[in-house]
Amino acid sequence: MGDITYSIDEFVSAAKSLFGEQSGPDIVRAALRQAGKDRYTKAEASKLIKDFGNRPLSGPVTAQPAVKTVIPAKSAVSGQTSTSSTTSASVAGDKGAK
């Protein structure tokens, strides 16, 4: 007779009591889904979750701004405030270009 197995959802429901505060439901679900089975023993799940938490990151993590900030700048020629880049036509005073 084999060991008792539990579903991923059962482990997720009991995540903090079984695996501690560091292993929340999202970590448990991700670790077990990545392993590729539907059911695990407690020993298998514990090892997978521990290994998942100790894996190295695949590369540097850098935050990217969600929105690019545009700072208005005064044109040296006209003295007007503009949020777009200045083109050579507008600096030269070409009234036909907009």
GIPEJO-V219589 format. One record per backbone hydrogen bond with DSSP energy under -0.5 kcal/mol. NH is the residue of the N-H (numbers start at 1). CO is the residue of the C=O. If there is no record, write none. Layout:
# GIPEJO-V219589
NH|CO / NH|CO
This chain:
# GIPEJO-V219589
6|40 / 8|38 / 11|7 / 12|8 / 13|9 / 14|10 / 15|12 / 18|14 / 19|15 / 20|16 / 23|20 / 24|22 / 28|24 / 29|25 / 30|26 / 31|27 / 32|28 / 33|29 / 34|30 / 35|31 / 36|32 / 36|33 / 37|32 / 40|6 / 45|41 / 46|42 / 47|43 / 48|44 / 49|45 / 50|46 / 51|47 / 52|48 / 53|49 / 54|50 / 55|51 / 55|52 / 62|60 / 71|69 / 72|70 / 73|82 / 75|80 / 79|75 / 82|73 / 91|87 / 92|88 / 93|89 / 94|89 / 95|93 / 97|94
